[in-house]
């Protein structure tokens, strides 16, 4: 495919570029060390040969990522499923989801789409703040990721956002592939998921001539709700809340991101559910043409939030955390004494993992409970507003 050169430094690798990238990865000692960790007992040379047999990015995903994730979720969850009834899996969409896990949000979506019968996976938006190592950047671009540039000046951000938007429209219109992008930059640490209008503004910078509604419509946006029974990173997020509270100007390090990625991938998740809301194309058509631009982005963000919140799958952990926060028992029908005892034990175990010189246990406990309660609060609000 003839891809404009303006996309060269952000797009995934094309099939003809893969052999050189595979050779580059095969000669990287750190990459080979990681292979030994995720595929123990398999000779590295055999893995390299299997990589070279992959002619497309999706070949690579099916040969390596699919089986790794299937095996991972068999050990680290009680099951992972998707509801795609509201969409046509033969069409192509921009999936915009709440952001639970740095790596797995998009990776599991790919697996679930394949299992649902979709003929392709997704091109994945990933921030360059997670790509400090050259081999990691190579690997994610093999795995159908495109790069979102962070930390730029306002002028550079505008230019980069236009290129990013143009690329997303190119993927849907010309490459006929799906896209995944988070509803906000970074994860909502308290699980109070809200779509950033800035993400929608970026999407509307590119694409065909026309109104904001028409530009967004051409991306075929599907709000996607991701629900975890347990978040392996809950204690890391709580630790971050206390550090931000107590240490002026505290910021995460690259090492913090690596720990979060590893914990999120390998940690126990309980049940995991993905739910596709209807594509918003028809809803966009109903917005009055006279609506000011700024109002449009807010309206769309509000609609996205309503759809994501309404399609959460709530677990006993969500209802129980809400009751524990309020000191009530309004939702006691959703859990029993055995689950409550297990959850209390889980909570104490997570709190014990928090590495701080002066842990504020009451604050940390409240933060973790809030992470589990917020999906329930938003779900109940969304259904009351219908």
RODREN-819738 format. One record per residue (C-alpha): residue number from 0; residue in one letter; x, y negated, z; chain. Coordinates in Angstrom, 2 decimals. Layout:
<nodes>
(node NUM, 'A', (X, Y, Z), 'A')
...
</nodes>
This chain:
<nodes>
(node 0, 'X', (0.00, 0.00, 0.00), 'A')
(node 1, 'X', (1.18, -3.52, -0.83), 'A')
(node 2, 'X', (1.35, -5.18, 2.61), 'A')
(node 3, 'X', (2.16, -8.92, 2.77), 'A')
(node 4, 'X', (5.68, -9.54, 4.12), 'A')
(node 5, 'X', (4.32, -11.98, 6.74), 'A')
(node 6, 'X', (3.21, -8.92, 8.72), 'A')
(node 7, 'X', (6.58, -7.11, 8.60), 'A')
(node 8, 'X', (7.72, -7.86, 12.15), 'A')
(node 9, 'X', (4.40, -6.98, 13.84), 'A')
(node 10, 'X', (2.83, -4.13, 11.85), 'A')
(node 11, 'X', (3.21, -0.37, 12.38), 'A')
(node 12, 'X', (5.77, 1.37, 10.19), 'A')
(node 13, 'X', (4.57, 2.55, 6.81), 'A')
(node 14, 'X', (4.99, 6.24, 5.82), 'A')
(node 15, 'X', (8.03, 5.56, 3.61), 'A')
(node 16, 'X', (9.79, 3.90, 6.56), 'A')
(node 17, 'X', (9.28, 6.80, 8.97), 'A')
(node 18, 'X', (12.29, 9.03, 8.05), 'A')
(node 19, 'X', (14.78, 6.24, 8.85), 'A')
(node 20, 'X', (12.98, 5.46, 12.11), 'A')
(node 21, 'X', (12.95, 9.15, 13.10), 'A')
(node 22, 'X', (16.72, 9.33, 12.49), 'A')
(node 23, 'X', (17.19, 6.21, 14.61), 'A')
(node 24, 'X', (15.14, 7.69, 17.44), 'A')
(node 25, 'X', (16.93, 11.05, 17.20), 'A')
(node 26, 'X', (20.30, 9.34, 17.72), 'A')
(node 27, 'X', (19.11, 7.42, 20.83), 'A')
(node 28, 'X', (20.31, 9.03, 24.07), 'A')
(node 29, 'X', (17.57, 7.45, 26.22), 'A')
(node 30, 'X', (14.82, 8.62, 23.85), 'A')
(node 31, 'X', (16.24, 12.17, 23.96), 'A')
(node 32, 'X', (16.30, 12.01, 27.77), 'A')
(node 33, 'X', (12.60, 11.09, 27.78), 'A')
(node 34, 'X', (11.86, 13.97, 25.38), 'A')
(node 35, 'X', (13.51, 16.35, 27.87), 'A')
(node 36, 'X', (11.18, 15.01, 30.56), 'A')
(node 37, 'X', (7.88, 15.17, 28.63), 'A')
(node 38, 'X', (8.68, 18.38, 26.70), 'A')
(node 39, 'X', (10.85, 20.40, 29.10), 'A')
(node 40, 'X', (12.48, 23.52, 27.73), 'A')
(node 41, 'X', (12.00, 22.55, 24.07), 'A')
(node 42, 'X', (15.33, 22.07, 22.22), 'A')
(node 43, 'X', (15.75, 18.45, 21.17), 'A')
(node 44, 'X', (16.88, 19.52, 17.68), 'A')
(node 45, 'X', (13.58, 21.39, 17.20), 'A')
(node 46, 'X', (11.63, 18.23, 18.16), 'A')
(node 47, 'X', (13.70, 16.17, 15.72), 'A')
(node 48, 'X', (12.96, 18.63, 12.91), 'A')
(node 49, 'X', (9.23, 18.51, 13.72), 'A')
(node 50, 'X', (9.36, 14.69, 13.63), 'A')
(node 51, 'X', (10.92, 14.72, 10.16), 'A')
(node 52, 'X', (8.06, 16.93, 8.92), 'A')
(node 53, 'X', (5.57, 14.14, 9.78), 'A')
(node 54, 'X', (4.79, 12.25, 6.57), 'A')
(node 55, 'X', (2.37, 9.72, 8.07), 'A')
(node 56, 'X', (1.86, 7.96, 11.40), 'A')
(node 57, 'X', (-1.24, 10.05, 12.05), 'A')
(node 58, 'X', (0.76, 13.24, 11.35), 'A')
(node 59, 'X', (3.06, 12.11, 14.18), 'A')
(node 60, 'X', (0.12, 11.38, 16.48), 'A')
(node 61, 'X', (-1.45, 14.79, 15.85), 'A')
(node 62, 'X', (1.88, 16.66, 16.12), 'A')
(node 63, 'X', (3.08, 15.01, 19.33), 'A')
(node 64, 'X', (0.73, 12.55, 21.05), 'A')
(node 65, 'X', (-2.51, 14.55, 20.76), 'A')
(node 66, 'X', (-1.24, 17.73, 22.41), 'A')
(node 67, 'X', (0.74, 15.80, 25.04), 'A')
(node 68, 'X', (-2.36, 13.84, 26.07), 'A')
(node 69, 'X', (-4.59, 16.91, 26.04), 'A')
(node 70, 'X', (-2.19, 18.73, 28.34), 'A')
(node 71, 'X', (-1.74, 15.66, 30.52), 'A')
(node 72, 'X', (-5.47, 15.14, 31.06), 'A')
(node 73, 'X', (-5.95, 18.85, 31.79), 'A')
(node 74, 'X', (-3.59, 18.39, 34.75), 'A')
(node 75, 'X', (-4.27, 14.76, 35.78), 'A')
(node 76, 'X', (-8.06, 14.52, 35.44), 'A')
(node 77, 'X', (-11.32, 16.40, 35.83), 'A')
(node 78, 'X', (-12.16, 15.71, 32.20), 'A')
(node 79, 'X', (-12.27, 12.87, 29.71), 'A')
(node 80, 'X', (-15.15, 12.29, 27.27), 'A')
(node 81, 'X', (-16.67, 9.69, 24.97), 'A')
(node 82, 'X', (-20.19, 8.67, 23.94), 'A')
(node 83, 'X', (-20.18, 7.56, 20.28), 'A')
(node 84, 'X', (-23.94, 7.75, 19.69), 'A')
(node 85, 'X', (-24.23, 3.99, 19.11), 'A')
(node 86, 'X', (-21.70, 3.91, 16.23), 'A')
(node 87, 'X', (-21.08, 5.64, 12.89), 'A')
(node 88, 'X', (-17.74, 7.46, 13.20), 'A')
(node 89, 'X', (-17.32, 7.25, 9.41), 'A')
(node 90, 'X', (-17.20, 3.44, 9.61), 'A')
(node 91, 'X', (-14.25, 1.35, 10.83), 'A')
(node 92, 'X', (-14.38, -0.86, 13.90), 'A')
(node 93, 'X', (-12.44, -3.17, 16.17), 'A')
(node 94, 'X', (-12.85, -1.59, 19.60), 'A')
(node 95, 'X', (-12.62, -4.23, 22.34), 'A')
(node 96, 'X', (-12.44, -2.63, 25.77), 'A')
(node 97, 'X', (-11.91, -3.40, 29.39), 'A')
(node 98, 'X', (-8.25, -2.81, 30.31), 'A')
(node 99, 'X', (-7.63, -0.11, 32.91), 'A')
(node 100, 'X', (-4.30, 1.46, 31.96), 'A')
(node 101, 'X', (-1.34, -0.07, 30.09), 'A')
(node 102, 'X', (-0.75, 2.99, 27.88), 'A')
(node 103, 'X', (-3.74, 5.31, 28.15), 'A')
(node 104, 'X', (-6.64, 2.98, 27.23), 'A')
(node 105, 'X', (-5.82, 3.19, 23.53), 'A')
(node 106, 'X', (-4.06, 6.58, 23.58), 'A')
(node 107, 'X', (-7.05, 8.42, 25.03), 'A')
(node 108, 'X', (-9.38, 6.61, 22.63), 'A')
(node 109, 'X', (-7.36, 8.07, 19.74), 'A')
(node 110, 'X', (-7.71, 11.59, 21.14), 'A')
(node 111, 'X', (-11.43, 11.17, 21.77), 'A')
(node 112, 'X', (-12.09, 9.77, 18.28), 'A')
(node 113, 'X', (-10.31, 12.76, 16.70), 'A')
(node 114, 'X', (-12.36, 15.13, 18.87), 'A')
(node 115, 'X', (-15.55, 13.29, 17.84), 'A')
(node 116, 'X', (-14.77, 13.99, 14.17), 'A')
(node 117, 'X', (-13.32, 10.63, 13.15), 'A')
(node 118, 'X', (-10.90, 10.91, 10.20), 'A')
(node 119, 'X', (-8.50, 8.31, 11.59), 'A')
(node 120, 'X', (-7.37, 6.88, 14.92), 'A')
(node 121, 'X', (-6.74, 3.19, 15.78), 'A')
(node 122, 'X', (-4.10, 0.61, 15.15), 'A')
(node 123, 'X', (-3.25, -0.60, 18.65), 'A')
(node 124, 'X', (-2.54, -4.16, 19.83), 'A')
(node 125, 'X', (0.40, -4.17, 22.27), 'A')
(node 126, 'X', (2.17, -7.09, 23.92), 'A')
(node 127, 'X', (5.89, -7.47, 23.18), 'A')
(node 128, 'X', (6.51, -7.95, 26.93), 'A')
(node 129, 'X', (6.29, -4.14, 27.17), 'A')
(node 130, 'X', (8.79, -3.55, 24.37), 'A')
(node 131, 'X', (12.13, -4.68, 25.81), 'A')
(node 132, 'X', (13.90, -1.48, 24.69), 'A')
(node 133, 'X', (14.46, -1.17, 20.89), 'A')
(node 134, 'X', (13.63, 2.56, 20.85), 'A')
(node 135, 'X', (10.31, 1.91, 22.63), 'A')
(node 136, 'X', (9.46, -0.70, 19.99), 'A')
(node 137, 'X', (10.28, 1.85, 17.27), 'A')
(node 138, 'X', (8.16, 4.52, 18.96), 'A')
(node 139, 'X', (5.03, 2.39, 19.38), 'A')
(node 140, 'X', (5.23, 1.22, 15.76), 'A')
(node 141, 'X', (5.40, 4.86, 14.68), 'A')
(node 142, 'X', (2.32, 5.38, 16.85), 'A')
(node 143, 'X', (0.24, 2.86, 14.84), 'A')
(node 144, 'X', (0.79, -0.12, 17.16), 'A')
(node 145, 'X', (1.00, -3.75, 16.05), 'A')
(node 146, 'X', (2.73, -6.33, 18.17), 'A')
(node 147, 'X', (1.22, -9.29, 20.01), 'A')
(node 148, 'X', (3.91, -11.89, 20.67), 'A')
(node 149, 'X', (3.92, -13.37, 24.17), 'A')
(node 150, 'X', (5.78, -16.19, 25.93), 'A')
(node 151, 'X', (5.82, -18.60, 22.99), 'A')
(node 152, 'X', (5.45, -22.38, 22.88), 'A')
(node 153, 'X', (1.91, -23.68, 22.14), 'A')
(node 154, 'X', (2.81, -24.33, 18.50), 'A')
(node 155, 'X', (4.49, -20.94, 18.07), 'A')
(node 156, 'X', (1.51, -19.26, 19.75), 'A')
(node 157, 'X', (-0.90, -20.81, 17.25), 'A')
(node 158, 'X', (1.22, -19.66, 14.29), 'A')
(node 159, 'X', (1.65, -16.15, 15.73), 'A')
(node 160, 'X', (-2.08, -15.92, 16.54), 'A')
(node 161, 'X', (-3.00, -16.78, 12.94), 'A')
(node 162, 'X', (-0.67, -14.07, 11.60), 'A')
(node 163, 'X', (-2.05, -11.59, 14.16), 'A')
(node 164, 'X', (-5.64, -12.41, 13.20), 'A')
(node 165, 'X', (-4.89, -12.15, 9.50), 'A')
(node 166, 'X', (-3.32, -8.77, 10.13), 'A')
(node 167, 'X', (-6.35, -7.48, 12.05), 'A')
(node 168, 'X', (-8.66, -8.52, 9.20), 'A')
(node 169, 'X', (-6.23, -6.85, 6.75), 'A')
(node 170, 'X', (-6.41, -3.57, 8.73), 'A')
(node 171, 'X', (-10.22, -3.48, 8.67), 'A')
(node 172, 'X', (-10.73, -4.82, 5.14), 'A')
(node 173, 'X', (-7.78, -3.35, 3.21), 'A')
(node 174, 'X', (-6.31, -0.49, 5.21), 'A')
(node 175, 'X', (-9.77, 0.71, 6.29), 'A')
(node 176, 'X', (-8.53, 1.70, 9.72), 'A')
(node 177, 'X', (-9.82, 1.14, 13.25), 'A')
(node 178, 'X', (-8.30, -1.31, 15.75), 'A')
(node 179, 'X', (-8.11, -1.26, 19.54), 'A')
(node 180, 'X', (-7.49, -4.43, 21.55), 'A')
(node 181, 'X', (-8.07, -5.23, 25.22), 'A')
(node 182, 'X', (-10.72, -7.80, 26.12), 'A')
(node 183, 'X', (-8.08, -9.87, 27.93), 'A')
(node 184, 'X', (-4.33, -10.29, 28.21), 'A')
(node 185, 'X', (-3.19, -7.97, 30.99), 'A')
(node 186, 'X', (-5.32, -5.68, 33.14), 'A')
(node 187, 'X', (-8.05, -7.02, 35.43), 'A')
(node 188, 'X', (-6.31, -6.02, 38.66), 'A')
(node 189, 'X', (-9.57, -6.18, 40.64), 'A')
(node 190, 'X', (-11.55, -4.36, 37.90), 'A')
(node 191, 'X', (-13.83, -7.40, 37.51), 'A')
(node 192, 'X', (-13.72, -7.09, 33.73), 'A')
(node 193, 'X', (-14.29, -10.27, 31.73), 'A')
(node 194, 'X', (-13.69, -10.94, 28.03), 'A')
(node 195, 'X', (-11.35, -13.87, 27.42), 'A')
(node 196, 'X', (-12.81, -16.28, 24.83), 'A')
(node 197, 'X', (-9.20, -16.88, 23.71), 'A')
(node 198, 'X', (-9.09, -13.32, 22.33), 'A')
(node 199, 'X', (-12.19, -14.06, 20.24), 'A')
(node 200, 'X', (-10.77, -17.40, 19.08), 'A')
(node 201, 'X', (-7.65, -15.58, 17.88), 'A')
(node 202, 'X', (-9.79, -13.08, 15.95), 'A')
(node 203, 'X', (-11.64, -15.92, 14.20), 'A')
(node 204, 'X', (-8.45, -17.68, 13.03), 'A')
(node 205, 'X', (-8.05, -15.26, 10.13), 'A')
(node 206, 'X', (-10.35, -13.43, 7.77), 'A')
(node 207, 'X', (-12.70, -14.66, 5.06), 'A')
(node 208, 'X', (-13.92, -18.22, 4.70), 'A')
(node 209, 'X', (-17.08, -18.88, 6.62), 'A')
(node 210, 'X', (-18.46, -19.47, 10.08), 'A')
(node 211, 'X', (-17.05, -18.10, 13.32), 'A')
(node 212, 'X', (-19.90, -15.59, 13.34), 'A')
(node 213, 'X', (-19.02, -14.39, 9.84), 'A')
(node 214, 'X', (-15.32, -14.06, 10.69), 'A')
(node 215, 'X', (-16.07, -12.02, 13.80), 'A')
(node 216, 'X', (-18.65, -9.98, 11.93), 'A')
(node 217, 'X', (-16.04, -8.95, 9.36), 'A')
(node 218, 'X', (-14.07, -7.24, 12.15), 'A')
(node 219, 'X', (-17.05, -5.06, 13.15), 'A')
(node 220, 'X', (-16.48, -5.41, 16.89), 'A')
(node 221, 'X', (-17.59, -2.61, 19.21), 'A')
(node 222, 'X', (-17.59, -3.30, 22.98), 'A')
(node 223, 'X', (-16.04, -0.25, 24.65), 'A')
(node 224, 'X', (-16.48, 0.57, 28.35), 'A')
(node 225, 'X', (-13.76, 2.64, 30.06), 'A')
(node 226, 'X', (-14.59, 4.18, 33.45), 'A')
(node 227, 'X', (-12.14, 5.91, 35.81), 'A')
(node 228, 'X', (-13.17, 7.75, 38.95), 'A')
(node 229, 'X', (-9.70, 7.08, 40.42), 'A')
(node 230, 'X', (-7.11, 4.55, 39.27), 'A')
(node 231, 'X', (-3.58, 5.90, 39.89), 'A')
(node 232, 'X', (-2.26, 2.32, 39.92), 'A')
(node 233, 'X', (-4.71, 1.03, 42.55), 'A')
(node 234, 'X', (-2.03, 0.84, 45.26), 'A')
(node 235, 'X', (0.43, -0.93, 42.90), 'A')
(node 236, 'X', (-2.24, -3.50, 42.04), 'A')
(node 237, 'X', (-2.98, -4.05, 45.76), 'A')
(node 238, 'X', (0.75, -4.52, 46.42), 'A')
(node 239, 'X', (0.83, -7.11, 43.64), 'A')
(node 240, 'X', (-2.08, -9.00, 45.23), 'A')
(node 241, 'X', (-0.22, -9.28, 48.55), 'A')
(node 242, 'X', (3.03, -10.35, 46.88), 'A')
(node 243, 'X', (1.20, -13.04, 44.91), 'A')
(node 244, 'X', (-0.46, -14.20, 48.14), 'A')
(node 245, 'X', (2.70, -14.25, 50.27), 'A')
(node 246, 'X', (5.57, -15.06, 47.90), 'A')
(node 247, 'X', (5.32, -18.41, 46.07), 'A')
(node 248, 'X', (5.91, -18.00, 42.33), 'A')
(node 249, 'X', (6.19, -14.20, 42.51), 'A')
(node 250, 'X', (6.07, -12.53, 39.09), 'A')
(node 251, 'X', (6.20, -8.92, 37.96), 'A')
(node 252, 'X', (9.52, -7.61, 36.69), 'A')
(node 253, 'X', (10.05, -5.35, 33.67), 'A')
(node 254, 'X', (10.73, -2.57, 36.18), 'A')
(node 255, 'X', (7.28, -3.18, 37.72), 'A')
(node 256, 'X', (5.71, -2.67, 34.28), 'A')
(node 257, 'X', (7.66, 0.56, 33.75), 'A')
(node 258, 'X', (6.54, 1.90, 37.16), 'A')
(node 259, 'X', (2.91, 0.98, 36.35), 'A')
(node 260, 'X', (3.13, 2.72, 32.97), 'A')
(node 261, 'X', (4.59, 5.90, 34.44), 'A')
(node 262, 'X', (2.16, 5.95, 37.40), 'A')
(node 263, 'X', (-0.84, 5.28, 35.15), 'A')
(node 264, 'X', (0.09, 8.07, 32.75), 'A')
(node 265, 'X', (1.06, 10.77, 35.25), 'A')
(node 266, 'X', (-1.25, 9.94, 38.20), 'A')
(node 267, 'X', (-4.55, 11.61, 39.06), 'A')
(node 268, 'X', (-7.65, 10.01, 37.50), 'A')
(node 269, 'X', (-10.61, 12.20, 38.42), 'A')
(node 270, 'X', (-13.31, 11.87, 35.75), 'A')
(node 271, 'X', (-12.75, 9.48, 32.82), 'A')
(node 272, 'X', (-15.50, 8.29, 30.46), 'A')
(node 273, 'X', (-15.46, 6.11, 27.33), 'A')
(node 274, 'X', (-18.72, 4.61, 26.07), 'A')
(node 275, 'X', (-19.20, 2.76, 22.77), 'A')
(node 276, 'X', (-21.88, 0.06, 22.79), 'A')
(node 277, 'X', (-23.50, -0.84, 19.45), 'A')
(node 278, 'X', (-21.38, -2.85, 17.00), 'A')
(node 279, 'X', (-22.19, -6.56, 17.53), 'A')
(node 280, 'X', (-22.61, -7.41, 13.81), 'A')
(node 281, 'X', (-26.41, -7.65, 13.95), 'A')
(node 282, 'X', (-26.31, -9.55, 17.25), 'A')
(node 283, 'X', (-23.92, -12.11, 15.72), 'A')
(node 284, 'X', (-26.36, -12.78, 12.85), 'A')
(node 285, 'X', (-28.95, -13.96, 15.38), 'A')
(node 286, 'X', (-26.75, -16.80, 16.71), 'A')
(node 287, 'X', (-28.08, -20.14, 15.47), 'A')
(node 288, 'X', (-25.86, -21.68, 12.75), 'A')
(node 289, 'X', (-26.05, -25.00, 14.67), 'A')
(node 290, 'X', (-24.34, -23.57, 17.76), 'A')
(node 291, 'X', (-21.08, -25.45, 18.53), 'A')
(node 292, 'X', (-17.93, -23.36, 18.09), 'A')
(node 293, 'X', (-16.92, -23.48, 21.74), 'A')
(node 294, 'X', (-20.35, -22.24, 22.77), 'A')
(node 295, 'X', (-20.17, -19.37, 20.27), 'A')
(node 296, 'X', (-17.03, -17.92, 21.87), 'A')
(node 297, 'X', (-18.59, -18.14, 25.33), 'A')
(node 298, 'X', (-21.82, -16.54, 24.08), 'A')
(node 299, 'X', (-19.95, -13.68, 22.43), 'A')
(node 300, 'X', (-17.77, -13.14, 25.51), 'A')
(node 301, 'X', (-20.86, -13.02, 27.72), 'A')
(node 302, 'X', (-22.54, -10.53, 25.39), 'A')
(node 303, 'X', (-19.40, -8.36, 25.32), 'A')
(node 304, 'X', (-19.27, -8.35, 29.12), 'A')
(node 305, 'X', (-22.95, -7.42, 29.38), 'A')
(node 306, 'X', (-22.45, -4.50, 26.98), 'A')
(node 307, 'X', (-19.29, -3.23, 28.70), 'A')
(node 308, 'X', (-20.73, -3.57, 32.20), 'A')
(node 309, 'X', (-24.02, -1.89, 31.25), 'A')
(node 310, 'X', (-22.17, 1.08, 29.76), 'A')
(node 311, 'X', (-19.83, 1.89, 32.63), 'A')
(node 312, 'X', (-20.20, 5.35, 34.04), 'A')
(node 313, 'X', (-20.31, 4.94, 37.82), 'A')
(node 314, 'X', (-18.82, 7.58, 40.11), 'A')
(node 315, 'X', (-19.39, 8.21, 43.81), 'A')
(node 316, 'X', (-16.11, 6.32, 44.41), 'A')
(node 317, 'X', (-17.70, 3.13, 43.03), 'A')
(node 318, 'X', (-20.87, 3.33, 45.11), 'A')
(node 319, 'X', (-19.00, 4.36, 48.25), 'A')
(node 320, 'X', (-16.46, 1.54, 47.94), 'A')
(node 321, 'X', (-19.32, -0.95, 47.58), 'A')
(node 322, 'X', (-20.98, 0.35, 50.74), 'A')
(node 323, 'X', (-17.66, 0.37, 52.62), 'A')
(node 324, 'X', (-17.06, -3.26, 51.63), 'A')
(node 325, 'X', (-20.49, -4.43, 52.72), 'A')
(node 326, 'X', (-20.69, -2.16, 55.76), 'A')
(node 327, 'X', (-24.04, -0.87, 54.53), 'A')
(node 328, 'X', (-25.44, 2.36, 53.13), 'A')
(node 329, 'X', (-27.62, 1.07, 50.27), 'A')
(node 330, 'X', (-26.05, 3.51, 47.79), 'A')
(node 331, 'X', (-25.62, 6.52, 50.09), 'A')
(node 332, 'X', (-27.73, 8.70, 47.78), 'A')
(node 333, 'X', (-24.82, 8.68, 45.30), 'A')
(node 334, 'X', (-22.32, 10.41, 47.61), 'A')
(node 335, 'X', (-22.27, 12.87, 50.50), 'A')
(node 336, 'X', (-20.29, 13.23, 53.73), 'A')
(node 337, 'X', (-17.70, 15.51, 52.12), 'A')
(node 338, 'X', (-17.02, 13.01, 49.32), 'A')
(node 339, 'X', (-16.81, 10.18, 51.85), 'A')
(node 340, 'X', (-14.24, 12.09, 53.91), 'A')
(node 341, 'X', (-12.21, 12.88, 50.76), 'A')
(node 342, 'X', (-12.31, 9.24, 49.62), 'A')
(node 343, 'X', (-11.20, 7.97, 53.04), 'A')
(node 344, 'X', (-8.28, 10.40, 52.93), 'A')
(node 345, 'X', (-7.45, 9.31, 49.36), 'A')
(node 346, 'X', (-7.56, 5.64, 50.40), 'A')
(node 347, 'X', (-5.18, 6.21, 53.34), 'A')
(node 348, 'X', (-2.84, 8.14, 51.06), 'A')
(node 349, 'X', (-2.73, 5.30, 48.53), 'A')
(node 350, 'X', (-2.18, 2.68, 51.24), 'A')
(node 351, 'X', (0.73, 4.74, 52.59), 'A')
(node 352, 'X', (2.47, 4.51, 49.19), 'A')
(node 353, 'X', (2.63, 0.69, 49.26), 'A')
(node 354, 'X', (6.24, -0.40, 49.60), 'A')
(node 355, 'X', (6.20, -3.75, 51.40), 'A')
(node 356, 'X', (8.24, -5.08, 54.32), 'A')
(node 357, 'X', (5.13, -6.36, 56.11), 'A')
(node 358, 'X', (2.06, -4.63, 54.63), 'A')
(node 359, 'X', (-1.23, -6.32, 55.53), 'A')
(node 360, 'X', (-3.26, -3.12, 55.72), 'A')
(node 361, 'X', (-6.67, -4.76, 56.16), 'A')
(node 362, 'X', (-6.05, -6.98, 53.11), 'A')
(node 363, 'X', (-4.64, -4.13, 51.01), 'A')
(node 364, 'X', (-7.56, -1.86, 51.94), 'A')
(node 365, 'X', (-10.06, -4.58, 50.97), 'A')
(node 366, 'X', (-8.27, -5.09, 47.64), 'A')
(node 367, 'X', (-8.41, -1.40, 46.73), 'A')
(node 368, 'X', (-12.06, -1.10, 47.78), 'A')
(node 369, 'X', (-12.87, -4.17, 45.65), 'A')
(node 370, 'X', (-11.27, -2.50, 42.61), 'A')
(node 371, 'X', (-13.70, 0.41, 42.95), 'A')
(node 372, 'X', (-16.71, -1.70, 43.96), 'A')
(node 373, 'X', (-16.58, -4.28, 41.14), 'A')
(node 374, 'X', (-17.65, -1.90, 38.35), 'A')
(node 375, 'X', (-20.71, -0.97, 40.46), 'A')
(node 376, 'X', (-21.51, -4.65, 41.16), 'A')
(node 377, 'X', (-21.20, -5.54, 37.46), 'A')
(node 378, 'X', (-23.13, -2.46, 36.30), 'A')
(node 379, 'X', (-26.04, -3.17, 38.65), 'A')
(node 380, 'X', (-26.06, -6.85, 37.64), 'A')
(node 381, 'X', (-26.01, -5.99, 33.93), 'A')
(node 382, 'X', (-28.98, -3.64, 34.29), 'A')
(node 383, 'X', (-30.91, -6.14, 36.37), 'A')
(node 384, 'X', (-30.38, -8.73, 33.61), 'A')
(node 385, 'X', (-31.74, -6.49, 30.84), 'A')
</nodes>
